Amino acid sequence: MRFPHEGTADLLEMLEELRGPLADTLEVAPYREADFFNEIAVMGQYRSDPELVDVLVSQARDAVKWVHSKGVRFNWSVGRHAHKVKGRFRFFGGAGLEVSGAGAGLLERLNKAVASAGISIRYGTQALDLLGTYNNVVTGVRVREDSGRIYEISAGAVVLACGGFEANTEMRARYLGPNWDLAKVRGTKHNTGDGINMALRFGATPYGHWSGCHATPWDANAPATGDRSVGDQFSRHSYPLGIVVNQECRRFMDEGANFHTHTYAKYGREILAQPGIIAYQIFDQKVVGYLRSDYRAKQVSKSVGDTIEELAKGLELNPERLAETVREFNNAVDEVKEFDPNVLDGKATRNLSQVKSNWAQKLDSPPYVGFPVSTGITFTFGGLRINPQAQVLDGSGAVINGLYAAGELVGGLFYHNYPSGSGLSSGAVFGRAAGAGAAEFARAQAAVTMVSK
Ligand SMILES: Cc1cc2nc3c(=O)[nH]c(=O)nc-3n(C[C@H](O)[C@H](O)[C@H](O)COP(=O)(O)OP(=O)(O)OC[C@H]3O[C@@H](n4cnc5c(N)ncnc54)[C@H](O)[C@@H]3O)c2cc1C
């Protein structure tokens, strides 16, 4: 989760579980509200809604402390956001922490908090539509159980938090464009845009980057939608340490343009544009120890070769062509600058049509390893327009009473690209605002009903 902080000492103060022997070997630079704000602004090509981004940035730290107070625990994100160099972990990319137990750990802790608050969850129950007076006030939802039973649930207010349209093949093709229907979905098959569509049918206004999404390099043999037993382990985010080629053995992206935290969300789109929607990440033994643990997961698609030609055969690539690409790349590497995976080391290629801007090292230490990757969509950027209180707005900018939204289906925050860890922070910040606002609205409605009775 991404949030502003003042560096190592501040984080240690903020979250007690981070204290321990590891803390002495870490360096996390301060990451302030202005850093977070500017990163979203620059990466979004200045299209993001400044009012919403300001809410996210200014409340993310409190939201993290709040989820912590609900039982969620954090770890130092070593191996993902810092490599051990000369005995120390120096964090890059602004995000220093990850949720303990990843997505499964997060839900386990939150489910406990929900149970202890006496909140019930109806699994296997799909919200179909909003109830109430069109474009005026929402009074509940119509739902369908897996058994086929359809019924209505009346409610003082409704919070939509049911994801974007990343798992809806037809909407992906319609809004993201050609071939997005062929992308793999990293997460749940259930995020099919239902919340967005039911709100639009109720008079809400669409907002944000409807043809944009978060999509990353993802194991080429991963299933069509997320597998909860594997979770995030199909991710292939260590490409800055090697080279990436397409089926024609041609490099097509600057693997070292920035830390993966600032490029991974847009590189899925680059892969989608390649023949066969496939690419190959190639590393040598100098960097294998730095690869994220996902590369050692048991489900990994991988080939190994003592020579580049042998590796090419394993990956079903043309051996001569791949050897030529690697030769050209090796000849272009700056041999003066020192390699350091924890900083933008400026060790770039020279005179190559496709530059690698940082961490360019010769591929010369066999055995070589290659990983086929495809495009994995995480979530879509387009969604509903909300105000800072997470109330859903109609086309005229007026509030739709009793309707709140949070998470992926909020539009206007992210365009083109995204700094890692912002999604959960956004969900927490606007989810908290939505919950508080919905409770207040529902209480006020109940009071009015009592008086009129
Ligand atoms: C593999 C992976 C790794 C990620 N890693 C990170 C990370 O490290 N940091 C980070 O910040 N973000 C990460 N994200 C993104 C993050 O998970 C999302 O931004 C966040 O979960 C969005 O929250 P949400 O509530 O909008 O949607 P979700 O968490 O997807 O929840 C939506 C829920 O709504 C349900 N639903 C959908 N339609 C309906 C309907 N009609 N009726 C009832 N229920 C419905 C779905 O089943 C689902 O349970 C990752 C995502 C994936 C897939």
The ligand as an ORCA input file, in Angstrom:
! r2SCAN-3c Opt
* xyz 0 1
  C      -3.078    -10.031     -8.647
  C      -3.338     -8.668     -8.102
  C      -2.373     -8.035     -7.312
  C      -2.609     -6.765     -6.819
  N      -1.655     -6.188     -6.031
  C      -1.884     -4.978     -5.491
  C      -0.949     -4.371     -4.612
  O       0.096     -4.925     -4.303
  N      -1.252     -3.137     -4.114
  C      -2.406     -2.483     -4.423
  O      -2.625     -1.373     -3.951
  N      -3.320     -3.039     -5.245
  C      -3.079     -4.258     -5.779
  N      -4.009     -4.822     -6.617
  C      -5.218     -4.043     -6.931
  C      -6.206     -4.134     -5.776
  O      -6.433     -5.475     -5.460
  C      -7.501     -3.449     -6.181
  O      -7.235     -2.107     -6.494
  C      -8.532     -3.501     -5.046
  O      -8.751     -4.808     -4.606
  C      -9.820     -2.914     -5.565
  O     -10.800     -3.013     -4.579
  P     -12.313     -3.087     -4.998
  O     -13.068     -3.179     -3.715
  O     -12.633     -1.996     -5.935
  O     -12.457     -4.422     -5.833
  P     -12.190     -5.927     -5.411
  O     -11.218     -6.026     -4.288
  O     -11.877     -6.654     -6.675
  O     -13.577     -6.416     -4.839
  C     -14.735     -6.404     -5.645
  C     -15.672     -7.486     -5.125
  O     -16.964     -7.281     -5.696
  C     -17.489     -8.538     -6.072
  N     -18.502     -8.294     -7.113
  C     -18.327     -7.947     -8.410
  N     -19.528     -7.762     -9.023
  C     -20.482     -7.965     -8.073
  C     -21.910     -7.897     -8.077
  N     -22.604     -7.590     -9.160
  N     -22.566     -8.172     -6.912
  C     -21.881     -8.503     -5.786
  N     -20.522     -8.574     -5.724
  C     -19.834     -8.306     -6.863
  C     -16.307     -9.335     -6.535
  O     -16.574    -10.709     -6.457
  C     -15.243     -8.881     -5.517
  O     -15.276     -9.693     -4.382
  C      -3.812     -6.095     -7.122
  C      -4.797     -6.725     -7.894
  C      -4.560     -7.996     -8.369
  C      -5.641     -8.662     -9.186
*
